[in-house]
């Protein structure tokens, strides 16, 4: 596979999949962090710390069984990748070239699998797919998630053209908030209980 590096413009702002995931959880995360510069102190969160440890440990683990399961013929790990077209960037845990000539991102999650794929996880995989298609010139029809708290369970994520279009719509809304627009809070009020911004959020 060719290098995933593209020409990087240090004066442009590149959005990460993690930022889009936070935006989808509640658009006001983006407003408070990016527009007002108020940190959410994520380093203190246990799951964030554990997730980072999992990502470090997996680099020394034998993952050949995963490659066989997904019919991978070549793999790159910890790939820094960015899209100038969509102004997004990220670090993909693994990028696989599959037997059918398509490519697929694979991401590790410090979470159990309860039978459904969270929309935030899927959005992250879709954003990776957009970057991969631009940089490598290969079609991405699927991605994979590995749930580390459930015996490294491998789950396939189908990616349609409609999925990619919806992800681009989310990017458009994200950029709107970056320009200073104060968005609506999430409609899922249970999320507000543990929110680090609950004391300053104006309904």
N, C-alpha and C positions, 0 to 999 in steps of 0.2 A: 504494500500500500504506500502511496506517496505521502510526503509530509503533510501534516494537517495544519501547518502554520500558514497564515495569510499575512499580508502587509498590515501592520498595526499602527493606527494613528493615535498617538498619546493624547491628542487634544479632543478626541471624540469620546462620548460616554457609551460604553457597551453594557447592555443589560445582561444579567445572569439568570439562568433558569431558577435558581433559588429565590431571587427577587420576585420573579413572576409568580412562584408558588406562594410566597408571602402575600403578594397582591391578591391572589385568588382567595386566600384564606380570609383576608379582609383588606380592601383597597386602602384603608387608612393607615395600615402598616407602612405602605410606600410613602404616603403623605408625611407622616411624622418622622420617618427616618430620612427620606431624601429631600423633602422640602424644608422641614424644620430642623433637621440634623439631630434628632433626639434618638440616642442609641437604645436598643432593646436589651442590651447586656446578655446576649445569647451565650456567651462563654460560661455563664453560671448555670446553664440548663443541662441537666444530667444527660438527657437523650442526645443532645448535640455533642457532648464530650464523648459519650460511648460510641456514637456513630463515627466520629473521627478516628477513634481507636480501631474500630472494625476496618475502616478503610486502610489504615496503616498495616494491620496484621494480614490482610488478604494478599498483599504483595509477596508474601513468602509462603503462601499456601499452594498446594497442588490443585490446579483448576482444570486439568485436562478433561476431567469427566464432564465439565460444563461445555467445553468445546465440542465434544462428541455429541452431546445431547442436542445442540442447536445446529449441528452440521457446519461448524466453523472450519475454514481452511487456513485462516490467518487472524491473528489478534494483536491489537495494540492496547497497552494499558496506560492509565493516567495521561490521557491525551488532552493537551491544551488546544482548544479549538475556538475559532471565532468566525462570525459572519459579518462582512462589511455591508452586505445587502440589507440584512435585517438589524444590524447593530446589536448582536447578541454574542456572548462568549461564555465559555464554561470549561470545566475539566470533566471529561467523560471517563468513568471508571474503566470501561473497556469498549473498544470498537472492533466488531468482527466482520470479516469478509466471509460470506456464506457460500455454500456450494452452488447455489443458483445464480450467483453473480451479484446479488443484492448485498447491502451492508446493514448492520444492526448495532445500535448502542446497547450496552448492558450496564445496569446500575445496581449497586448493593445498598440494601436498606436495613437499618437496625430496627426491625419491626417484625412482628409475627404476621402470618398471612391468614386472614379470616374469610377467605373465599371471594373477596372482591378487590378490585384495584382502585385505590383512591384516585380521584380525578387529578389531584395535584401531582401524584407520581406519574400519571399518564402524560400530563402536560410537559413535565420535565423531559420525558422520553421523546415526545413530539418535537420539542425545541431542539434537542440533540439531533434528531433526524433532519431538520431543516439545515442545520449547520453542516452535517455530514454530506448531504446531497450537494450543497454548494461547493464545499472544499474538495471532495473526492470525485464528484461527478457520477455517483452511483445512486441508484434508487434505494430508498428505505421503506419497506413495507411492514416491518415489525421491529420491536425492541424487546428487551428482556429485563426482568427484575429478579433479584436474588434476595430472599427474606432471611436475614442472618439469625433472627430469633426463632426461626421455625425450621431448623435443620438445613439451612441454606436452600430452601425451596425455590425452584426455578419456575417463573411464571412468564408466559409469552404475552406481549402487548401488541395487538394489531393496530396498525396506523393507516388510516385512509386519507385521501386527499381532502375530504371534508374536515377531518381532525386537524390537518395542517392549516387549513383556512381559519378554523376557529382559534387556533393558537396565535395566528397573526393578528386576529381581532383583539385578543387579550393584550398583545404587545402594543397595539394602537391605543388602547385604553390606559395602559401603564404609562406610555409617553405623555398622554394627556394630563395625568396626575403630576408627572415630573415638571410640567410647565406651570404648575401652581394651582391646578383645579382641585378643590376640596371635594372628595368623593363621598358617596353614601357609605355608611358602615355596613358590615356583613348583615345579612338578614337572619343569620343563625346566631341568636343572642346568647346561646350557651357558650359560645366562643369568647364572649366578653369577660366571663368570670375570671379567667386566668390570664387576661391580657395585661401586658405591662403598661399599656397606655390608657387603661380604663379610667384613671383619675383625671385625665386631661381631655378625653374624647368628648366632643360636643355632638350630641345627637341631632 
